């Protein structure tokens, strides 16, 4: 199998804005429902943990 150009080994932290995009897309495709335990819900949880203790929003 040929090697692809994807960076599957590189990891980037989940950001709140990325989690919001994922959750929004899921909600749009499921009529506004984001199921508990879904990828979108887990992404939101990870983004919240990644942002915990960091103050970068100027507040």
HELIX and SHEET records of a PDB file:
HELIX    1   1 UNK A   16  UNK A   29  1                                  14    
HELIX    2   2 UNK A   39  UNK A   51  1                                  13    
END                                                                             
